[in-house]
């Protein structure tokens, strides 16, 4: 599943464990990007997901932060 908030923030991108590393996440992201009219898509990545988002083309735009006990790294993908 994928959910975009405010037209530019990828709020959720989840793939069932048995479907991971099979292109499902990339396909979902491609659908999101195809529908987007924003110039940049952001995501608050968990530290464990940073590598996947890097492979998708996202870049870190902040150091790791903690908000209400949740660790995350802000990342962004500039669309062409």
MODELLER restraints for C-alpha pairs under 7 A, 6 or more apart:
rsr = mdl.restraints
at = mdl.atoms
rsr.add(forms.Gaussian(group=physical.xy_distance, feature=features.Distance(at['CA:1:A'], at['CA:13:A']), mean=5.67, stdev=0.5))
rsr.add(forms.Gaussian(group=physical.xy_distance, feature=features.Distance(at['CA:1:A'], at['CA:14:A']), mean=5.24, stdev=0.5))
rsr.add(forms.Gaussian(group=physical.xy_distance, feature=features.Distance(at['CA:1:A'], at['CA:15:A']), mean=6.53, stdev=0.5))
rsr.add(forms.Gaussian(group=physical.xy_distance, feature=features.Distance(at['CA:2:A'], at['CA:12:A']), mean=5.24, stdev=0.5))
rsr.add(forms.Gaussian(group=physical.xy_distance, feature=features.Distance(at['CA:2:A'], at['CA:13:A']), mean=4.41, stdev=0.5))
rsr.add(forms.Gaussian(group=physical.xy_distance, feature=features.Distance(at['CA:2:A'], at['CA:14:A']), mean=6.52, stdev=0.5))
rsr.add(forms.Gaussian(group=physical.xy_distance, feature=features.Distance(at['CA:2:A'], at['CA:28:A']), mean=6.49, stdev=0.5))
rsr.add(forms.Gaussian(group=physical.xy_distance, feature=features.Distance(at['CA:3:A'], at['CA:10:A']), mean=6.06, stdev=0.5))
rsr.add(forms.Gaussian(group=physical.xy_distance, feature=features.Distance(at['CA:3:A'], at['CA:11:A']), mean=5.60, stdev=0.5))
rsr.add(forms.Gaussian(group=physical.xy_distance, feature=features.Distance(at['CA:3:A'], at['CA:12:A']), mean=5.04, stdev=0.5))
rsr.add(forms.Gaussian(group=physical.xy_distance, feature=features.Distance(at['CA:3:A'], at['CA:13:A']), mean=6.68, stdev=0.5))
rsr.add(forms.Gaussian(group=physical.xy_distance, feature=features.Distance(at['CA:4:A'], at['CA:10:A']), mean=4.51, stdev=0.5))
rsr.add(forms.Gaussian(group=physical.xy_distance, feature=features.Distance(at['CA:4:A'], at['CA:11:A']), mean=5.46, stdev=0.5))
rsr.add(forms.Gaussian(group=physical.xy_distance, feature=features.Distance(at['CA:5:A'], at['CA:11:A']), mean=6.00, stdev=0.5))
rsr.add(forms.Gaussian(group=physical.xy_distance, feature=features.Distance(at['CA:7:A'], at['CA:36:A']), mean=6.77, stdev=0.5))
rsr.add(forms.Gaussian(group=physical.xy_distance, feature=features.Distance(at['CA:7:A'], at['CA:38:A']), mean=6.65, stdev=0.5))
rsr.add(forms.Gaussian(group=physical.xy_distance, feature=features.Distance(at['CA:8:A'], at['CA:38:A']), mean=5.73, stdev=0.5))
rsr.add(forms.Gaussian(group=physical.xy_distance, feature=features.Distance(at['CA:8:A'], at['CA:40:A']), mean=6.54, stdev=0.5))
rsr.add(forms.Gaussian(group=physical.xy_distance, feature=features.Distance(at['CA:8:A'], at['CA:41:A']), mean=4.77, stdev=0.5))
rsr.add(forms.Gaussian(group=physical.xy_distance, feature=features.Distance(at['CA:8:A'], at['CA:42:A']), mean=6.32, stdev=0.5))
rsr.add(forms.Gaussian(group=physical.xy_distance, feature=features.Distance(at['CA:9:A'], at['CA:41:A']), mean=5.56, stdev=0.5))
rsr.add(forms.Gaussian(group=physical.xy_distance, feature=features.Distance(at['CA:9:A'], at['CA:42:A']), mean=4.73, stdev=0.5))
rsr.add(forms.Gaussian(group=physical.xy_distance, feature=features.Distance(at['CA:9:A'], at['CA:43:A']), mean=5.75, stdev=0.5))
rsr.add(forms.Gaussian(group=physical.xy_distance, feature=features.Distance(at['CA:10:A'], at['CA:41:A']), mean=6.75, stdev=0.5))
rsr.add(forms.Gaussian(group=physical.xy_distance, feature=features.Distance(at['CA:10:A'], at['CA:42:A']), mean=6.00, stdev=0.5))
rsr.add(forms.Gaussian(group=physical.xy_distance, feature=features.Distance(at['CA:10:A'], at['CA:43:A']), mean=5.05, stdev=0.5))
rsr.add(forms.Gaussian(group=physical.xy_distance, feature=features.Distance(at['CA:11:A'], at['CA:43:A']), mean=6.47, stdev=0.5))
rsr.add(forms.Gaussian(group=physical.xy_distance, feature=features.Distance(at['CA:15:A'], at['CA:24:A']), mean=6.92, stdev=0.5))
rsr.add(forms.Gaussian(group=physical.xy_distance, feature=features.Distance(at['CA:15:A'], at['CA:25:A']), mean=6.22, stdev=0.5))
rsr.add(forms.Gaussian(group=physical.xy_distance, feature=features.Distance(at['CA:39:A'], at['CA:78:A']), mean=5.97, stdev=0.5))
rsr.add(forms.Gaussian(group=physical.xy_distance, feature=features.Distance(at['CA:39:A'], at['CA:79:A']), mean=5.28, stdev=0.5))
rsr.add(forms.Gaussian(group=physical.xy_distance, feature=features.Distance(at['CA:40:A'], at['CA:76:A']), mean=6.51, stdev=0.5))
rsr.add(forms.Gaussian(group=physical.xy_distance, feature=features.Distance(at['CA:40:A'], at['CA:77:A']), mean=5.51, stdev=0.5))
rsr.add(forms.Gaussian(group=physical.xy_distance, feature=features.Distance(at['CA:40:A'], at['CA:78:A']), mean=4.33, stdev=0.5))
rsr.add(forms.Gaussian(group=physical.xy_distance, feature=features.Distance(at['CA:40:A'], at['CA:79:A']), mean=5.65, stdev=0.5))
rsr.add(forms.Gaussian(group=physical.xy_distance, feature=features.Distance(at['CA:41:A'], at['CA:76:A']), mean=5.55, stdev=0.5))
rsr.add(forms.Gaussian(group=physical.xy_distance, feature=features.Distance(at['CA:41:A'], at['CA:77:A']), mean=5.16, stdev=0.5))
rsr.add(forms.Gaussian(group=physical.xy_distance, feature=features.Distance(at['CA:41:A'], at['CA:78:A']), mean=6.48, stdev=0.5))
rsr.add(forms.Gaussian(group=physical.xy_distance, feature=features.Distance(at['CA:42:A'], at['CA:75:A']), mean=5.61, stdev=0.5))
rsr.add(forms.Gaussian(group=physical.xy_distance, feature=features.Distance(at['CA:42:A'], at['CA:76:A']), mean=4.27, stdev=0.5))
rsr.add(forms.Gaussian(group=physical.xy_distance, feature=features.Distance(at['CA:42:A'], at['CA:77:A']), mean=6.37, stdev=0.5))
rsr.add(forms.Gaussian(group=physical.xy_distance, feature=features.Distance(at['CA:43:A'], at['CA:74:A']), mean=5.86, stdev=0.5))
rsr.add(forms.Gaussian(group=physical.xy_distance, feature=features.Distance(at['CA:43:A'], at['CA:75:A']), mean=5.34, stdev=0.5))
rsr.add(forms.Gaussian(group=physical.xy_distance, feature=features.Distance(at['CA:43:A'], at['CA:76:A']), mean=6.33, stdev=0.5))
rsr.add(forms.Gaussian(group=physical.xy_distance, feature=features.Distance(at['CA:44:A'], at['CA:72:A']), mean=5.62, stdev=0.5))
rsr.add(forms.Gaussian(group=physical.xy_distance, feature=features.Distance(at['CA:44:A'], at['CA:73:A']), mean=5.44, stdev=0.5))
rsr.add(forms.Gaussian(group=physical.xy_distance, feature=features.Distance(at['CA:44:A'], at['CA:74:A']), mean=4.54, stdev=0.5))
rsr.add(forms.Gaussian(group=physical.xy_distance, feature=features.Distance(at['CA:44:A'], at['CA:75:A']), mean=6.30, stdev=0.5))
rsr.add(forms.Gaussian(group=physical.xy_distance, feature=features.Distance(at['CA:45:A'], at['CA:72:A']), mean=5.25, stdev=0.5))
rsr.add(forms.Gaussian(group=physical.xy_distance, feature=features.Distance(at['CA:45:A'], at['CA:73:A']), mean=5.10, stdev=0.5))
rsr.add(forms.Gaussian(group=physical.xy_distance, feature=features.Distance(at['CA:45:A'], at['CA:74:A']), mean=6.18, stdev=0.5))
rsr.add(forms.Gaussian(group=physical.xy_distance, feature=features.Distance(at['CA:45:A'], at['CA:75:A']), mean=6.82, stdev=0.5))
rsr.add(forms.Gaussian(group=physical.xy_distance, feature=features.Distance(at['CA:46:A'], at['CA:71:A']), mean=6.25, stdev=0.5))
rsr.add(forms.Gaussian(group=physical.xy_distance, feature=features.Distance(at['CA:46:A'], at['CA:72:A']), mean=4.59, stdev=0.5))
rsr.add(forms.Gaussian(group=physical.xy_distance, feature=features.Distance(at['CA:46:A'], at['CA:73:A']), mean=6.32, stdev=0.5))
rsr.add(forms.Gaussian(group=physical.xy_distance, feature=features.Distance(at['CA:47:A'], at['CA:72:A']), mean=5.99, stdev=0.5))
rsr.add(forms.Gaussian(group=physical.xy_distance, feature=features.Distance(at['CA:47:A'], at['CA:73:A']), mean=6.57, stdev=0.5))
rsr.add(forms.Gaussian(group=physical.xy_distance, feature=features.Distance(at['CA:57:A'], at['CA:77:A']), mean=6.22, stdev=0.5))
rsr.add(forms.Gaussian(group=physical.xy_distance, feature=features.Distance(at['CA:58:A'], at['CA:75:A']), mean=5.88, stdev=0.5))
rsr.add(forms.Gaussian(group=physical.xy_distance, feature=features.Distance(at['CA:58:A'], at['CA:76:A']), mean=5.10, stdev=0.5))
rsr.add(forms.Gaussian(group=physical.xy_distance, feature=features.Distance(at['CA:58:A'], at['CA:77:A']), mean=4.47, stdev=0.5))
rsr.add(forms.Gaussian(group=physical.xy_distance, feature=features.Distance(at['CA:59:A'], at['CA:75:A']), mean=5.23, stdev=0.5))
rsr.add(forms.Gaussian(group=physical.xy_distance, feature=features.Distance(at['CA:59:A'], at['CA:76:A']), mean=5.44, stdev=0.5))
rsr.add(forms.Gaussian(group=physical.xy_distance, feature=features.Distance(at['CA:59:A'], at['CA:77:A']), mean=6.44, stdev=0.5))
rsr.add(forms.Gaussian(group=physical.xy_distance, feature=features.Distance(at['CA:60:A'], at['CA:73:A']), mean=6.93, stdev=0.5))
rsr.add(forms.Gaussian(group=physical.xy_distance, feature=features.Distance(at['CA:60:A'], at['CA:74:A']), mean=6.09, stdev=0.5))
rsr.add(forms.Gaussian(group=physical.xy_distance, feature=features.Distance(at['CA:60:A'], at['CA:75:A']), mean=4.34, stdev=0.5))
rsr.add(forms.Gaussian(group=physical.xy_distance, feature=features.Distance(at['CA:60:A'], at['CA:76:A']), mean=6.59, stdev=0.5))
rsr.add(forms.Gaussian(group=physical.xy_distance, feature=features.Distance(at['CA:61:A'], at['CA:74:A']), mean=5.61, stdev=0.5))
rsr.add(forms.Gaussian(group=physical.xy_distance, feature=features.Distance(at['CA:61:A'], at['CA:75:A']), mean=5.17, stdev=0.5))
rsr.add(forms.Gaussian(group=physical.xy_distance, feature=features.Distance(at['CA:61:A'], at['CA:76:A']), mean=6.60, stdev=0.5))
rsr.add(forms.Gaussian(group=physical.xy_distance, feature=features.Distance(at['CA:62:A'], at['CA:73:A']), mean=6.16, stdev=0.5))
rsr.add(forms.Gaussian(group=physical.xy_distance, feature=features.Distance(at['CA:62:A'], at['CA:74:A']), mean=5.41, stdev=0.5))
rsr.add(forms.Gaussian(group=physical.xy_distance, feature=features.Distance(at['CA:63:A'], at['CA:73:A']), mean=6.09, stdev=0.5))
rsr.add(forms.Gaussian(group=physical.xy_distance, feature=features.Distance(at['CA:64:A'], at['CA:71:A']), mean=6.75, stdev=0.5))
rsr.add(forms.Gaussian(group=physical.xy_distance, feature=features.Distance(at['CA:64:A'], at['CA:72:A']), mean=5.58, stdev=0.5))
rsr.add(forms.Gaussian(group=physical.xy_distance, feature=features.Distance(at['CA:64:A'], at['CA:73:A']), mean=4.64, stdev=0.5))
rsr.add(forms.Gaussian(group=physical.xy_distance, feature=features.Distance(at['CA:65:A'], at['CA:71:A']), mean=5.67, stdev=0.5))
rsr.add(forms.Gaussian(group=physical.xy_distance, feature=features.Distance(at['CA:65:A'], at['CA:72:A']), mean=5.47, stdev=0.5))
rsr.add(forms.Gaussian(group=physical.xy_distance, feature=features.Distance(at['CA:65:A'], at['CA:73:A']), mean=6.24, stdev=0.5))
rsr.add(forms.Gaussian(group=physical.xy_distance, feature=features.Distance(at['CA:66:A'], at['CA:72:A']), mean=6.38, stdev=0.5))
